[in-house]
Amino acid sequence: MRKLGVGMIGYGGIGRVHVMAYRNIPYHYGLTADTINLVGVATSRSETAQKAAQEIGCHFWTADYHELLARDDIDVVDICVPNHKHEEIITAAAAAGKHIYCEKPLAMDVAEGQRIVEAVEKTGVKSQMTFNFRFFPAISRAKQLMDAGFVGRVFSFRGRYFRSSYIDPQKPLSWRLRKDISGGGALFDLGSHILDILYFLLGDFDRVQATLDTLIKERPVAKGAVEKGAVDVDDIALMQLRMANGTLGNVEISRMGTGVTNDMQFEIYGDQGAIRFRSEDPSWLEVYDVRDPGQPLGGMRGFRKLETVQHYDGAKSPDWSMSPNFVRTHAECQYQFLKAIVDGRPGSPTLSDGLKVQEVMAAAERSSAEGRWVAVAEVR
Ligand SMILES: NC(=O)c1ccc[n+]([C@@H]2O[C@H](COP(=O)([O-])OP(=O)(O)OC[C@H]3O[C@@H](n4cnc5c(N)ncnc54)[C@H](O)[C@@H]3O)[C@@H](O)[C@H]2O)c1
């Protein structure tokens, strides 16, 4: 693969994971260590930028991302900043001719998302969303099976993404709990992932009826502070969805799932079969085939676990039988983008895919506020 220079913009929780993943790509695909050159990093403050550069092992750091965009040795910028800065940075990066790899959710709202897609399309740079859950081998296999019609006519689906990350009322306000920075709460943070997976597997959304709720309405303004500030985003979102092909399903999203660490799941039921996946047990895709003989005594019927484990096409290491993990999904999402740049193809998932997710989230918010079904077309 041609060598590519990467610049990180944002190096917080997920920026660090992205760097770990870039470092792993040469091992996964038998590439030379310098195939991906992590050239520099921009954060919001000089001290954090310098510290990040030391950790990454790169020589360039800045608190002004424009300086990073001005460098000729950077081909790709990887945007890992809070959501309210996505539009500004993506637009500047596109204008600077950099290929763009951007974290989810795409934007703060649909109008921003539309402007982003338009600005990037105009410049012709390559771009890709970090919808990394698509890159569990089990989900790639689910996509193959759905495209091949394995489940037949889809009857219904269920999706959920639960974490327990906000059950402690003393957890202070952070940008994720502020609408002016995050754009939305659990719906944007976790919901964007499960909604992308359902869109990936089932196609376009048509309409939604949702109820969003904030369970802890005030939190300390800082760690240990007595002063409290309002939480103005959702902690949970319950949705009923009708897809463009008529299929009905529901999705539950929560950051208040006591005891659940990080669990994204879906189930799809059809007249020929069913498939289901849980990210807490990501080695397997469970499938049920109605065509299996049901006799004698149940024959061969029942959910089977396909050993998708760590089957990535062309990967050299580690052995396929090792369990896949979250960092590996990021590495694969990045690798597919870098390969797309080198091969001159568009990246996937696209920013337009990110916009589809943005639209259904906006429809869910409007539905919750107005207490009615909202067609996705209404928020475009
Ligand atoms: N795909 C995933 O699994 C996943 C997981 C977590 C977060 N995310 C997404 O990643 C993004 C970042 O989340 P996080 O948890 O890493 O946030 P964070 O608060 O941990 O880190 C944010 C980083 O952005 C930097 N930053 C802020 N404003 C900046 C600016 N103007 N210029 C340069 N740097 C700036 C900060 O200095 C910090 O380094 C969000 O969009 C979030 O939704 C995705």
The ligand as a Gaussian input file, in Angstrom:
#p B3LYP/6-31G(d) Opt

LIG

0 1
 N      -16.830000       5.325000      17.315000
 C      -16.684000       5.234000      18.614000
 O      -16.598000       4.138000      19.114000
 C      -16.612000       6.474000      19.480000
 C      -16.332000       6.343000      20.850000
 C      -16.181000       7.523000      21.593000
 C      -16.342000       8.772000      21.003000
 N      -16.670000       8.854000      19.671000
 C      -16.825000      10.182000      19.024000
 O      -15.525000      10.763000      18.938000
 C      -15.572000      12.178000      19.119000
 C      -14.656000      12.551000      20.289000
 O      -15.071000      11.897000      21.466000
 P      -14.078000      11.648000      22.709000
 O      -14.812000      10.784000      23.663000
 O      -12.752000      11.183000      22.241000
 O      -13.969000      13.135000      23.296000
 P      -12.901000      13.679000      24.366000
 O      -13.567000      14.773000      25.091000
 O      -12.333000      12.536000      25.153000
 O      -11.719000      14.254000      23.458000
 C      -11.935000      15.350000      22.612000
 C      -10.621000      15.807000      22.006000
 O      -10.908000      16.853000      21.061000
 C      -10.012000      17.924000      21.286000
 N      -10.584000      19.172000      20.779000
 C      -11.687000      19.829000      21.190000
 N      -11.858000      20.955000      20.460000
 C      -10.837000      21.002000      19.573000
 C      -10.445000      21.916000      18.551000
 N      -11.154000      23.009000      18.293000
 N       -9.316000      21.639000      17.843000
 C       -8.584000      20.539000      18.092000
 N       -8.913000      19.636000      19.038000
 C      -10.018000      19.867000      19.777000
 C       -9.753000      17.906000      22.790000
 O       -8.579000      18.625000      23.096000
 C       -9.629000      16.405000      23.014000
 O       -8.327000      15.976000      22.681000
 C      -17.054000      12.499000      19.313000
 O      -17.614000      12.880000      18.079000
 C      -17.658000      11.189000      19.791000
 O      -19.027000      11.069000      19.479000
 C      -16.796000       7.731000      18.920000

